[in-house]
Amino acid sequence: MGSAQEAPQYYQIKTLVHLPSPEHDDLYLVEAPELSGCCAWGSTLDEARENLKSVVEAFLAIYREQGIPIPLTPIASEAAPLVVHA
C-alpha cells in the first residue's frame, strides 16, 4: 500500500517592496519579513515577486527538513496576491 499524499499547504506572504534605485542597480527588491533574510530581486516588480515565490518555497523546504516551525499562517487556497505552496 502507498502512503497518502499530503495536500499542498498554501501560505499568504506579506511583502516589503523596495523601489529601484541606483544603489540597488535599478532593480526591485522584495522581502518576506516573516522569513528572516528571505528576499529576491527583479528588473520589474512582477519578476521580483515571482523570484520571491521560488525563494520562499526553498526557505519552507529547509524549515521542514530541519523541523523548524513555519512562522506563517496557512490559508485555504491560492487566491491571495502572493501565495506559495509547499
Secondary structure by P-SEA (a helix, b strand, c coil): cccccccbbbbbbbbcccccccccccbbbbbcccccccccccccaaaaaaaaaaaaaaaaaaaaaacccccccccccccccccccc
